[in-house]
Amino acid sequence: MNKSRKNRKMHIIAGIVAIALILYASVTLISIKAHTQRAQEQKAALEQKIDELGTTKSVVEIAEEELGLVQPGAVVIETEPES
C-alpha cells in the first residue's frame, strides 16, 4: 500500500510539472508571436521608407530641409526669427 501511495504522489507531481511546462511554453509562444508581429510591422514601415527615400523628390526634400542645401541657381533669402 505504501508503494501505491508513493506512485500516486509521483504521478500527481509529474502531472503538475507537465501542466506547468505546457503553460510556460504557451505563454512563451504567445510572447514570441507578438514580438514577431511587431518586427514584421517595423520591417514593412522601414521598407516603405526605403522606397520613399529612393525617389528624387525625397532626396531633394531631405537635402533642402535637413541639410540646408539649395539647387544651383536658387536664391536664398534668410530672415531673422521673430522674438
N, C-alpha and C positions, 0 to 999 in steps of 0.2 A: 504494500500500500504506500509506503514511503517513496519508493521509486516512481510510482504512478503520479504522486503529487509533485515530485520534482520535475518529471517530464512535462506535466501540465504547466507548471510555472515557466519552464524553459520555452514552451510553445507560446505562452502568452507574451513573454518578454520578446521573443523573436518576432511575433506579430506586431507588437508595439514599435519595435525598431524598424520593421519593414514599412509600416504606415508612416513613421516619421521620415524615413528616407524618400518615400514617394511624395510626401508633402513638400519636402525640401527641393526635390527635383522639379516639381511642378512650379513652385514659386520662382526658382531659378530660370526655368524655361520661359515663364511669362516675362520676367525681367529682361531676358536676352531678346525676346521678340520685340518688346517695347524699345529697347536700345537699337535694335536693327532697324525698326521703323523710323526712328528719329534720324539715324545715319543715312537712310535712303532719302529722306526728305531733304536733309542737308546737301546730299550729293546732287539731287535734282536742282536745288537752288543754285549751287555752285556751277553746274553745267550750263544753266540758263545764263548766269553771269558771264561765263566764258564766251558763250555765243554772242551776248550783247557787246562784250568788250572787243570782239573781233571786227565789229563794224567800224567804218571810217568815222561816222558821226560820233560814236562813243569815244574814240581815240582823240578826236578834236575837242570834244567837251572836256575830257579829263585834262588835256594839255592846257586848255584855256582856264578852266575853273580851279583846278588843283595846283597846277604848276605855274600859272600866270603867263603862259606863252601866248603869243599872238601870231596870226598868219602874216606872211610877207605882204607889205603894202598897207596893213591895217594901221589905223591911227588910234593911239591910246590916250584917253583923257582920264586923268586922275583927279579925284575930288577929295576934299578933306571930310572926315566923318563929322556928322552933326554932334554938338555937345549937349 
